[in-house]
Amino acid sequence: MSATSWTAKLAVGITLSTGLAAAGFAQERVQPIVLDTTTEAYDPIRYEAAYIVADAWRELGLEVTVRPTEFSTLLGRFYDQQDFDASILGWSGRIDRLDPQFYMGTLYSGQSGKGGTNAGGYSNPKYDELFEAQSREFDLEKRQQLVHEAQEVYMPDAPLAILFYRDEVVAYNNQTFESMVSMAGEGLYSEWGPMQAVPKGNTKILRIGGPQPPDNLNPLASNSVWGWKWMRLYYDRLVRLDPNVEPVLWAAKSVVPVNDVTIDVTLREGMRFHDGEPLTADDVAFTFNYYLKNESYSYFDAYLAPLAGVEKVDDMTVRFNMKTPSASFATITLSQIPILPEHIWSKIENPGELTPEQIPMVGSGPFKFERFDRGEFMSLAKYTEHFHAPEIAIDGVEFRIFADMEGVFTALQTQQIDMTAWRMEAGQIPLAEAADHLTVVSVPDFGYYHLTFNSRRGSFSDRAFRRALTMAMDRERMVNVLLDGRGEVGSTVIAPVNTFWHNAFTETFEFNLEAAKEELKQAGYTWDSEGRLLKP
């Protein structure tokens, strides 16, 4: 091409560009962003973290509004409606999640439907392939390699940012109870706490204080830790994970792999539901098939995905038929699904539509349901007919709900409660340590707080945009200032404390506003005269 013709083409291009701008086709500003977080009363850490993020994003030229929201409403907007731009939430470090299946499943495209754990809608075929492969791999070292590779694949895409892993610092009244068991990721409020607590006096009701009621006590609709930490006390499972995260037979007498895709489970004899009806193979088969049938329920989908169906072999034996081999099924899935009474739930066609008053509260677990005053109080009584009842020293459990952690801590100081269900705030910890009647317990957390982008919406579908916004998060400040150093800066969905599965050699996205701006420039973003970010 001659110099003359090149100059002519350039002139035409400039003229066309100018004409388009004059006609109203100038580059469009990136849409305003609403950043959802909890209210300050519920969790001041997440609340303050949102403003730290918003301030940095504004320096990139974005219009950002922080929207503090009541916790249950926030969960519904995030999971059920998927109606958000970016949202700060967290996953608790329940013991079953030491296995990588759950956290890795939160980025699996099969979990991106409404109600699913992949609420941001991340989709990467290579990641999905690795996730499915690790699910089927029984060789531990090969599975580790697949899990590590999957972390390397998703991290550069920045579908979410792990803000931090926060230490679980809780406390209990050492004058009322002893033998309080603390578990990594769960602190004191675990399923084993009430089963191992020993009264030191006449008080035999363990009083637990927390800032949040359960989102739902419907086992087919609850999708938060607040619902499940309570329900797993009065529902049994086939297997439980002990305080050392070792699987122990529970409602199951034996779990026998027939082959890679078939597992036979024989039940413990003599078990009964709290209404007196016997627990049989019919109930177990019904429960798992009922969960499979109600596909709109997604909390356990990552665990149930390999399952084709369950059949009764005899009155005390069921057979699990798998679609594909599952490395975690026998220990993790069987330890999570609550056994439902068929004679009650088989009459319920649309379990997700039950009102609170309609939800059956009948399980077979070591505690039985007594009372629920929404937003205020819950109570359970020891189920004396349970096989584990002789090992339980308390008569029952109460959960008292407060408006915020300040109320919980005041109740602990004044001995209205015996333990906290939720981690204390940084300023409360030294006060608790100075109180003679309190024992402070700190355990690392393998759960995490995350900021998830809705990749279905606007510029969040752009990988470079998400990467830049992730670089514009001062997570070091969050840990040092908001957590007073009691935590660790986030990296991947598998926490560093979970050393075997964590990949320490992925992209880190350190806080760097200049690098964030350069990422945007390379992707074609520009800024207008007012400093507002423009789309490519």
C-alpha positions in Angstrom: 0.0 0.0 0.0 1.4 3.4 -0.9 1.9 6.2 1.6 -0.7 8.2 -0.2 -3.4 5.6 0.0 -2.5 4.8 3.6 -2.9 8.5 4.5 -6.2 8.6 2.7 -7.5 5.6 4.5 -6.4 7.0 7.9 -8.1 10.3 7.0 -11.3 8.4 6.2 -11.1 6.5 9.5 -10.6 9.7 11.5 -13.5 11.3 9.7 -15.8 8.3 10.3 -14.8 8.2 14.0 -15.5 11.9 14.4 -18.8 11.6 12.6 -19.9 8.6 14.8 -19.0 10.6 17.9 -20.9 13.6 16.7 -23.8 11.4 15.9 -23.9 10.1 19.5 -21.8 7.0 19.0 -19.1 8.0 21.4 -17.6 5.3 23.7 -20.1 4.4 26.4 -19.3 4.7 30.1 -19.0 1.5 32.1 -22.3 0.9 33.9 -22.6 2.0 37.6 -21.8 -0.8 40.1 -23.8 -1.8 43.1 -21.7 -3.6 45.6 -23.8 -5.7 48.0 -22.6 -6.5 51.6 -24.0 -7.2 55.0 -25.2 -4.5 57.4 -22.7 -3.0 59.8 -24.6 -4.5 62.8 -24.5 -8.0 61.4 -20.8 -8.0 60.3 -18.8 -4.8 60.5 -15.8 -6.5 58.9 -17.7 -7.2 55.6 -19.4 -3.8 55.8 -16.1 -1.9 56.1 -14.4 -4.2 53.5 -17.0 -3.1 51.0 -16.2 0.6 51.4 -12.4 -0.1 51.1 -13.1 -1.8 47.8 -15.6 0.8 46.6 -13.1 3.7 47.2 -10.4 1.9 45.2 -12.8 1.1 42.3 -13.8 4.8 42.2 -10.1 5.6 41.6 -10.4 3.5 38.5 -13.1 5.7 37.2 -16.1 3.7 38.3 -19.4 4.8 39.8 -19.9 2.6 42.9 -22.7 2.3 45.4 -22.4 0.2 48.5 -25.7 -1.5 49.4 -25.7 -2.9 53.0 -28.4 -5.6 53.2 -30.0 -7.8 55.8 -28.3 -11.2 55.7 -31.2 -13.4 54.6 -32.3 -10.9 52.0 -28.7 -10.7 50.7 -28.5 -14.5 50.5 -31.8 -14.6 48.5 -30.6 -11.9 46.1 -27.3 -13.7 45.6 -28.3 -17.4 45.3 -32.0 -17.6 44.5 -32.4 -14.5 42.3 -28.8 -13.9 41.1 -29.8 -10.3 41.0 -26.5 -8.5 41.8 -23.5 -6.9 40.3 -20.9 -7.8 42.8 -21.4 -9.1 46.3 -19.4 -9.8 49.5 -20.4 -13.0 51.2 -18.6 -15.9 52.8 -18.4 -19.7 53.0 -18.0 -21.2 56.4 -15.3 -23.8 57.0 -17.5 -26.7 57.8 -15.5 -29.9 58.4 -16.9 -31.7 55.3 -15.3 -28.9 53.2 -11.8 -29.9 54.0 -12.4 -32.2 51.0 -12.0 -30.0 47.9 -15.3 -31.1 46.3 -17.6 -28.4 47.8 -15.4 -25.3 47.3 -14.3 -26.4 43.9 -17.9 -27.0 43.0 -18.7 -23.3 43.6 -17.0 -22.5 40.3 -18.5 -25.5 38.4 -20.8 -24.4 35.6 -23.3 -27.1 36.6 -23.9 -25.2 39.8 -24.7 -21.9 38.0 -28.5 -22.3 38.0 -30.6 -20.3 40.4 -30.1 -21.5 43.9 -26.7 -23.0 42.9 -23.4 -22.4 44.6 -21.9 -20.8 41.5 -24.0 -17.7 41.8 -21.6 -15.6 39.7 -22.2 -17.8 36.7 -18.5 -18.6 36.0 -18.0 -21.0 33.1 -14.8 -22.4 31.8 -14.9 -25.8 30.0 -11.3 -26.6 31.0 -12.1 -26.0 34.7 -15.3 -28.1 34.4 -13.3 -31.0 32.9 -10.8 -30.8 35.8 -13.5 -30.6 38.4 -15.3 -33.6 37.0 -12.0 -35.6 36.7 -10.9 -34.9 40.3 -14.4 -36.0 41.5 -13.9 -39.4 39.9 -10.2 -39.9 40.9 -9.6 -42.3 43.8 -5.8 -42.1 43.7 -5.0 -39.4 46.2 -1.9 -37.9 44.5 -3.5 -37.9 41.1 -6.5 -36.2 42.6 -4.3 -33.6 44.3 -2.7 -32.8 40.9 -6.1 -32.3 39.3 -7.2 -30.0 42.1 -4.0 -28.0 41.9 -4.4 -27.6 38.1 -8.0 -26.5 38.4 -6.9 -23.7 40.7 -4.3 -22.6 38.2 -7.0 -22.6 35.5 -9.6 -20.5 37.2 -7.4 -17.9 39.0 -6.4 -15.9 35.9 -10.1 -15.5 35.0 -10.8 -13.8 38.3 -14.5 -14.9 38.6 -14.3 -13.9 42.3 -11.8 -12.6 44.8 -11.1 -14.4 48.0 -10.8 -11.4 50.4 -9.4 -13.2 53.4 -9.4 -16.3 55.6 -10.5 -15.1 59.0 -9.4 -16.9 62.2 -12.3 -18.3 64.2 -11.9 -16.7 67.6 -14.8 -17.6 70.0 -15.3 -18.0 73.7 -17.2 -20.0 76.3 -18.1 -19.8 80.0 -15.6 -22.1 81.8 -17.7 -21.9 85.0 -20.7 -23.6 83.6 -19.3 -26.1 81.1 -16.1 -28.0 80.4 -14.9 -30.4 77.7 -15.8 -27.9 75.0 -14.6 -29.2 71.7 -13.3 -26.7 69.1 -13.0 -27.7 65.5 -11.0 -26.1 62.7 -13.2 -23.9 60.6 -16.2 -24.3 63.0 -15.0 -23.1 66.4 -17.2 -24.2 69.2 -20.5 -24.3 67.4 -20.2 -27.7 65.7 -22.4 -30.7 65.9 -20.0 -32.3 68.4 -20.0 -29.4 70.9 -23.4 -30.2 72.4 -22.6 -33.9 72.3 -19.4 -33.5 74.3 -20.0 -30.5 76.6 -20.0 -31.5 80.3 -22.0 -29.3 82.8 -20.0 -28.1 85.9 -23.0 -27.4 87.9 -26.8 -27.6 87.9 -27.2 -25.9 84.5 -27.6 -28.7 81.9 -29.0 -26.7 79.1 -26.2 -25.4 76.8 -27.0 -21.8 75.9 -25.6 -20.6 72.6 -25.7 -17.0 71.4 -25.5 -15.8 67.8 -26.4 -12.7 65.7 -28.4 -14.4 63.0 -31.4 -16.7 62.9 -31.4 -19.6 60.3 -32.4 -18.5 56.8 -34.7 -21.5 56.8 -35.3 -24.7 58.7 -36.6 -26.5 55.6 -34.0 -29.1 54.7 -35.0 -28.7 51.1 -34.6 -24.9 51.0 -32.0 -23.8 53.6 -28.7 -22.6 52.0 -26.8 -21.1 54.9 -24.7 -22.4 57.7 -27.1 -20.9 60.2 -29.8 -23.3 59.1 -27.6 -26.4 58.8 -25.7 -26.0 62.0 -29.0 -26.2 63.9 -30.7 -28.8 61.8 -27.8 -31.3 61.9 -28.4 -31.6 65.6 -31.8 -33.1 65.1 -31.4 -34.9 61.8 -29.2 -38.0 61.5 -26.9 -38.9 58.6 -25.5 -42.2 57.6 -21.9 -41.0 58.5 -20.6 -38.2 60.6 -17.2 -36.6 60.5 -15.6 -36.6 64.0 -13.7 -33.7 65.6 -10.6 -34.9 63.8 -12.4 -34.9 60.5 -12.4 -38.7 60.4 -15.6 -40.4 59.0 -17.4 -42.5 61.6 -20.4 -44.7 61.0 -23.5 -43.2 62.4 -27.0 -44.3 61.2 -25.0 -46.7 59.0 -23.8 -50.0 60.5 -21.6 -50.6 57.4 -20.7 -48.9 54.2 -19.4 -51.4 51.6 -18.2 -50.5 48.1 -19.4 -53.2 45.7 -17.5 -51.6 42.8 -16.5 -48.1 41.6 -20.1 -47.1 41.0 -22.1 -49.1 43.6 -22.1 -48.8 47.4 -24.2 -50.9 49.8 -25.1 -49.4 53.2 -26.6 -51.4 56.0 -28.4 -49.4 58.7 -28.0 -49.5 62.4 -30.9 -51.5 64.0 -33.5 -50.0 66.4 -33.4 -46.4 65.2 -36.6 -44.4 65.4 -37.7 -40.9 64.4 -38.8 -38.5 67.1 -42.4 -39.3 66.4 -41.8 -43.0 67.3 -41.8 -44.4 63.7 -38.9 -46.8 62.8 -36.1 -45.6 60.6 -35.7 -48.1 57.7 -34.1 -48.5 54.3 -37.3 -47.1 52.8 -36.6 -43.7 54.5 -32.9 -43.6 53.4 -33.8 -44.5 49.8 -36.6 -42.1 49.8 -34.5 -39.2 51.1 -31.7 -39.4 48.5 -34.2 -40.0 45.6 -36.3 -37.1 47.0 -33.3 -34.7 46.8 -32.5 -35.9 43.3 -36.1 -35.4 42.3 -36.2 -31.8 43.6 -33.5 -30.5 41.3 -34.3 -26.9 42.1 -32.6 -27.4 45.4 -28.9 -27.0 44.9 -27.1 -26.7 48.3 -26.0 -30.3 48.1 -25.9 -30.7 44.3 -22.1 -30.8 44.1 -22.2 -33.8 46.5 -25.2 -35.5 44.8 -24.2 -35.0 41.2 -22.5 -38.4 40.8 -25.6 -40.2 42.1 -28.0 -41.9 39.7 -30.4 -43.3 42.3 -30.9 -45.3 45.5 -32.7 -48.6 45.8 -33.8 -50.7 48.8 -32.2 -54.1 49.0 -33.9 -55.2 52.2 -35.5 -53.6 55.2 -32.1 -52.5 56.6 -29.9 -52.2 53.4 -29.9 -49.7 50.6 -27.8 -49.6 47.4 -26.4 -46.4 46.0 -26.0 -46.5 42.2 -23.6 -43.9 40.8 -23.4 -42.4 37.3 -19.7 -42.0 37.7 -17.1 -43.0 40.4 -16.9 -40.4 43.2 -13.9 -40.2 45.4 -15.7 -38.2 48.1 -19.2 -39.9 48.1 -18.8 -42.4 50.8 -17.2 -40.1 53.3 -18.6 -36.6 52.4 -22.0 -37.1 50.7 -23.1 -39.7 53.1 -22.1 -37.4 56.0 -24.2 -34.5 54.8 -27.6 -35.6 53.6 -30.2 -35.5 56.4 -32.4 -38.6 56.7 -36.0 -37.6 56.3 -39.0 -39.6 57.4 -40.7 -40.9 54.3 -44.1 -41.1 56.0 -44.1 -37.3 56.4 -42.2 -35.9 53.4 -43.7 -38.3 50.8 -46.9 -36.3 51.1 -45.2 -33.0 50.3 -45.0 -32.4 46.5 -43.4 -29.0 46.4 -41.0 -28.9 49.4 -39.4 -25.6 48.4 -42.8 -23.8 48.8 -43.4 -24.7 52.4 -44.2 -21.8 54.7 -42.3 -21.8 58.1 -45.4 -23.1 59.8 -45.7 -26.0 57.4 -42.2 -27.3 57.7 -42.0 -30.7 59.5 -39.3 -30.7 62.3 -39.2 -34.5 62.8 -35.7 -36.1 62.6 -34.0 -39.0 64.3 -31.0 -37.3 65.6 -29.5 -37.0 69.1 -31.6 -33.9 69.8 -35.3 -33.3 69.0 -37.0 -30.1 68.1 -38.9 -28.2 70.8 -39.4 -24.6 69.9 -38.6 -21.8 67.4 -39.5 -18.2 68.0 -38.4 -16.6 64.8 -35.7 -14.0 65.2 -35.4 -14.6 69.0 -35.0 -18.2 70.3 -34.7 -21.9 69.4 -34.5 -24.9 71.6 -33.8 -28.7 71.3 -34.1 -31.4 73.9 -31.9 -34.5 74.2 -33.6 -37.5 72.4 -33.2 -40.1 75.1 -34.1 -43.0 72.7 -31.1 -42.2 70.5 -28.3 -44.7 70.5 -25.8 -41.9 71.3 -27.9 -40.4 74.2 -25.9 -42.2 76.9 -22.8 -40.3 75.8 -24.5 -36.9 76.0 -24.2 -35.1 79.4 -26.6 -32.2 78.7 -30.4 -32.1 78.7 -30.8 -29.8 75.7 -29.6 -26.8 73.7 -30.9 -23.3 73.4 -29.9 -20.8 70.7 -30.5 -17.2 71.6 -30.6 -14.7 68.8 -29.2 -11.1 69.2 -29.3 -8.1 67.0 -25.5 -8.0 66.5 -22.3 -9.4 67.9 -22.2 -6.6 70.5 -25.4 -8.1 72.0 -23.9 -11.6 71.9 -20.7 -10.5 73.6 -22.6 -8.6 76.3 -24.7 -11.8 77.0 -21.5 -13.8 77.3 -20.0 -11.3 79.7 -23.1 -11.3 81.9 -23.5 -15.1 81.7 -26.8 -15.1 79.9 -25.2 -17.5 77.4 -22.5 -20.2 77.7 -20.8 -19.8 74.3 -20.7 -17.8 71.1 -21.8 -19.3 67.8 -20.0 -16.7 65.8 -16.5 -15.2 65.9 -15.9 -12.2 68.1 -14.9 -8.8 66.8 -11.3 -7.8 67.1 -12.0 -5.3 70.0 -13.9 -7.9 72.0 -11.2 -10.5 72.1 -8.8 -8.8 74.7 -11.9 -8.1 76.9 -12.8 -11.8 76.8 -9.2 -12.9 77.5 -9.2 -10.7 80.6 -12.4 -12.2 82.0 -11.8 -15.0 84.5 -15.0 -16.8 83.7 -14.3 -16.9 79.9 -12.0 -19.2 77.9 -11.0 -17.9 74.4 -10.5 -20.4 71.6 -8.9 -19.6 68.3 -8.7 -21.9 65.3 -7.8 -21.3 61.7 -10.5 -21.2 59.2 -10.5 -22.9 55.8 -13.7 -21.1 54.9 -13.4 -17.6 53.3 -14.9 -14.3 52.6 -15.3 -13.6 48.9 -16.3 -10.8 46.5 -18.1 -12.5 43.6 -18.7 -10.8 40.3 -21.9 -11.6 38.4 -20.3 -12.6 35.1 -23.7 -12.5 33.3 -24.0 -8.8 33.8 -22.4 -5.9 31.8 -18.7 -5.5 32.0 -18.4 -8.3 34.5 -18.5 -10.7 31.6 -15.1 -9.3 30.6 -12.1 -11.2 32.0 -9.8 -8.1 31.9 -12.4 -6.0 33.8 -12.7 -8.6 36.5 -8.9 -8.9 36.7 -8.5 -5.1 37.1 -11.1 -4.9 39.8 -9.4 -7.7 41.7 -6.1 -5.8 41.6 -7.9 -2.9 43.1 -8.7 -4.6 46.4 -6.5 -3.8 49.3 -6.9 -7.1 51.1 -3.7 -6.6 53.1 -5.4 -3.6 54.7 -8.5 -5.6 55.5 -6.5 -8.3 57.4 -4.2 -5.9 59.2 -6.8 -3.2 60.1 -10.2 -4.8 60.1 -9.1 -8.2 61.4 -6.3 -6.8 63.6 -4.0 -9.4 61.9 -6.2 -12.4 62.9 -6.4 -13.9 59.5 -4.7 -14.3 56.1 -5.0 -12.5 52.8 -7.1 -14.6 50.3 -5.8 -16.5 47.4 -7.7 -19.5 46.0 -11.0 -21.2 47.1 -8.9 -23.8 48.9 -7.3 -22.1 51.9 -3.6 -22.4 52.7 -4.4 -24.1 56.0 -5.7 -27.0 53.9 -2.2 -27.6 52.8 -2.6 -30.8 50.8 -5.2 -29.4 48.4 -4.1 -25.7 48.3 -2.1 -24.6 45.3 0.3 -21.9 46.6 1.7 -21.1 43.1 -1.2 -19.4 41.3 -1.6 -15.8 40.3 -2.0 -13.6 43.4 -3.5 -10.2 42.2 -1.7 -8.0 44.8 -3.1 -4.6 45.4 -1.8 -2.3 42.6 -4.0 0.5 41.2 -1.5 1.3 38.4 -1.4 -2.4 37.3 -5.2 -2.4 37.4 -5.4 0.7 35.1 -2.8 -0.9 32.7 -4.9 -4.1 32.6 -7.9 -2.0 31.5 -5.9 0.0 28.9 -4.6 -3.2 27.4 -8.1 -4.4 27.0 -9.2 -1.2 25.2 -10.8 0.7 28.1 -10.3 4.5 28.1 -11.3 7.4 30.3 -13.4 10.5 29.5 -12.6 14.1 30.5 -14.2 13.6 33.9 -12.1 10.5 34.6 -15.0 8.1 34.1 -14.1 4.7 32.7 -15.3 4.0 29.1 -16.0 0.6 27.6 -13.7 -0.6 24.7 
